Amino acid sequence: MAHKNYYDILGVSTKASLDEITAAKNALAKKYHPDVNLKDGIDTTEQMQEILEAYRILSCLLYTSPS
């Protein structure tokens, strides 16, 4: 099983804030949402799942870590 770098998936720095991570997730979601790409016959479901997984993990880490 390959190691996933969630920061790379979202295209953010390892020092990114929760706001930066959220903004990156939203921008990528607009680009890779399956409904947007369906008309072009491109299945982006896997990419969207990776984006959401990365966001879920990173936001949870930042939200629960002490300041």
N, C-alpha and C positions, 0 to 999 in steps of 0.2 A: 504494500500500500504506500503510495507516494505521500510525502509530507506536503500539506497545503499551507501556503503563506497567505493568510487572509488579508494582510496589508497589501500585498501585491495584487490580489484579486480585485480589491477595491481601488487600487492605484493611489494609496495614501501612505504617508510616512508612518514609521513606528511610533512617532510622537504626536500623531494626529489626535485632535480632540473629538469628543462625541459628535459635536456639530459638524466637523469636517468629514467624519465617517458617514454620518447621515446624509450629508450633501452628496458625497461620492456615490452612495448606494442609490439615492434618488436619480442622479444623472445616468447611472448605468441601467437602472430599471427602465427609464424612458427609452434607452437605446435597445435593450435586449428583451423587453417584455414580449412574450409570445404573441399576444394579440396584435402588436405593432408589426411584427415580422411575418405574420401568417399570410398576408396578401402577397408577399414576395416568395412564398413557398419555403421559407427558412424556419427550421425548428430551433428556437433558442431556449427551449425549456431547460436544458442542462446548464447553460450559462446563467440563466435566471436563478436556478436553484443554488448554484455556487455563490452568486452574489448575495442571496438572502442568507445562506449559511454563514458566510464571512461576516455579514452585518450582525447577525444574531450573536455570534461568538464574541466579536470585538466589542459590541455595545454592552453585552453582559459583563465582560471583563472590566470595561471602563466604568460602568454604572455601579458595580459592586466593589471596586477597588477603593481603598481609602485615599482621600485627597492629600 
